[in-house]
Amino acid sequence: MLKKDKINNIGDAVMPGVVTSGAIQEIGVVETDLDQLVIRPNSIPVDVHYFDGFGNVEMERSARWVIRFCRARGHFGPFTYDELNEGCQADGHLGDVWLNGLDDQRRQEPYLVKRGDKLHLTLNFITRCLLAGLRTCAGRKED
């Protein structure tokens, strides 16, 4: 766990398996000691639509498939596009998963970062999925 006095904000924390401030870790569980907040793939709802999480329905649906894939693997660690497709197809997705802009590197704060052949989730992506999923669970209609 990260010590609260060692970081100024959540963006300064090194999140295993998540791209933050240019650092890439290979382990795959987000753990912060900001009031004992621990975010794991199973922390994020996947049975609801991520309303207002990414600004358009296509990205929100793609994000939900990425989180479903991470839940099946049990971590947020890096993965290839082929691994994503295989995992999502095993979970019922028909055809290849379209990222619909989640991997757009022109974004000031990208959601997925590509390093070599691996896609890395960013803390921005994970928190958007978590918050959108929780907001939906708290009272908005389901998909």
N, C-alpha and C positions, 0 to 999 in steps of 0.2 A: 504494500500500500504506500502511496505517496504521502508525505507529511504535509499538513496544511501550511506550515510556516515556510516550506520550501518553494511554494508556487504562489504567484500573484493572481492568476486567474486560470480558468480551465484550459485556455489555449496554451499555457506554458507547460502543462503537464505532459509527460511522455506516456502515451497510451499504447500498451503492447498491442501489436497488430494493426495499429491505426496510424495514419499519416498526420502528424502534428508538427508544425514549425519545421517542415522539411525532414524530420527524423522518421525513419521507417524501422519498426520493430517486427520481429517474426513470430512473436508469441500470440495470442489472439484473444485476450480478454481485456476489456477496458476496465481499469480499476483506478479510482481516485479517492482521496481521503477528504473530499469536500463534504463534510458531515456524513462520512461513511457511504457515499454514493458509489455503487458498483453497477455497471451496466454490462450485461451479458446478452447474447442473442435472444435467450429466452425471456429477457426483461421486456422485449419489444413485441407488442401485439401484432399478429399477422392475419387475424381473421376479420380485420376491418380495413376500410380504405383509408389512406393517409391524407385525408382532406386538408388542403391548404399547406401541405408539407413542402411541396416543391414548385407550386405555381401552375402545374398543369396535370391533367389526369394521367397522361401517358407516363410521365416521370414518376408519378406517385405509384402507379401499378408496377412499374419496373423496380422501384425501390422495395416494394413489398416482396417481390420475388427474390431480390438479393438478400433481404433479411431472412426469408424462409430458408434459403440456401445456407446462410450462416447458422441458423438454428439447427439444421440437420447436421452440420459439421461440428457444432458446439463451440465455435469461435469466430472472431472477426478477421482472422489472418488472411494474408494475400491469397489470390487464386487466379487461375487463368480463365479466359473466356470459355474455353472448352469445358473446364471443370464446372463452371457456372451452368452451362447448358446441360451437361450430363446430370448434374444434381437437380436442376429444376425439372427436367424431363422425367426423372425418376419420381418427382413429387407431383406429377400430373400436368406440367406445362406442355403444351403442344408446340413443337417446333423450337427454334432458337429464341432466346431471350433478347429482346431489343432493349438497349440501355436508354434510348430516347433522350440523350443529352446528359445523362448522369456522369458520363465520362468526358464531358467537354472541358478541355484543359484551358480554354480561354476565359473561363469563369474566374473571378477574383478569388473566390473560395470554392474550389472544385469539390465535388462530392466523392468521386472516385479518381484516383491518381494511378496512371500506368507507369510502371518501372520495369523495363524489359518486357517480358510477356505476362507479367503479373499485374493484376488490378489490386489496389490497396484502398480500403475504405478510409474516409477522413472522419475526424470527430464531428465535423459539420454534418455529414451525412447521417451518422449514427444518432446524433441528438435530434435532428429533424425527424427521423423516423420514429424515435421514441416519443417525442412531444406530439407529433401528429397522430400517432396511434393512441396515445393516452387521451388526447382531446376527443377523438372519435369515440372511444370507449366511455367517456364521461357524459355522453349525451347526444352525439350526432348520429345520424342514420348510418347503417352499414352499407357496404357495396352492393 
